[in-house]
Amino acid sequence: MAEMDPGVLITAVTIIVAGFGIAVGSLGPALGEGYAAGKALESMARQPELAGELRTTLLISIALIESTAIYVLLVILLLVFANPLVDRFVGAG
């Protein structure tokens, strides 16, 4: 098997890991948001007079849960477009 250029290898591994990372990193917040929304709707059905307060709390908690997915996206974009490993390992060789 021919030896691969380190820059190409690091880029390929980064893209594969980025795809896996965004899939796993968005799965958790999506499940959390679905669970939170389901429980809020269940609570609103039981106590309709508290629907306004529950809705406000739900929106705040969904925004906080979504920030986790945004952080994952930020890290993945940094790895894909500004990968520090490329300069470190390609420059050393």
N, C-alpha and C positions, 0 to 999 in steps of 0.2 A: 504494500500500500504506500502510495506516495505521501511524503511529508507535507502537511498543510501549513500555510503561512500563519504565524501566530495571530496576526490581526484578523484574518478571515475566521480562524477558529474561535477567537474571543467574541467576534461579532455574531457568529452563528449560534454559539452557546447563549449569548445574551438575548438574542431574539427568541430562542426556544424557551428560556427561563422566563422571559417577559410575558410570553403568551400563557404559560402555565400560571405565573404569578397573578396576572390580571383575572384569569378564570377563578382561581381559588380566592383571591382577595376580594372579588365582587360577590362571591357566593355567600359568604358570611353576612355582610350587610343586607343582602337581598332577603335572606331567610329571617334575619332579625327584624327588618321592616315589615315583612309579611306577618310575622308573629305578633308584633306590636299593634299593627292595624287590626288584626283579627281580635285580639283581646280588647282593644278599644271599642270596636263595634259590638262585641259581646257585652261590655259594660254599659254602653249607650242603650242597648236593647233592654237591659235590666233596670237601668235608672235613667230614663229620658230627660229628667230635669237637670242632670249633671252633664248633658251632652256638650254644652259650650266649654266647660272647664276641661272635660276629657279631650275635646278636639284640640284645644290649645296645647295641652300637655303632649298629645300625640304628635302634633306638628313639630314641637321643639325636640322631642326625642327622636323623631325620624331624621331631622336635620343633623343631630349629633351622630346618629348611626351612619348617615350618608357621608359624613366627614371621613370615616374610616376608608370607604371606597375611594374617596378623593385623594387621600394620602397614598393609597396603593397605586393609584393612577400616576401620581406625581413621582413616586419612586421608580415606577416602570419607565416613564418618559425620560427621567434622568439617566437610567441605565441604557436606554436605546439611543438617545441623542447626545449625551455628554458622558459617555462611559469612561471613567478614570482608569480602568484596567488596560485599555488599548494603549494609552501613552506610556503606562508603567511597564508593560511587558513587551511591547513592540519596540520601544526605545531602548530597552535593555539588551535586545538581541542583536 
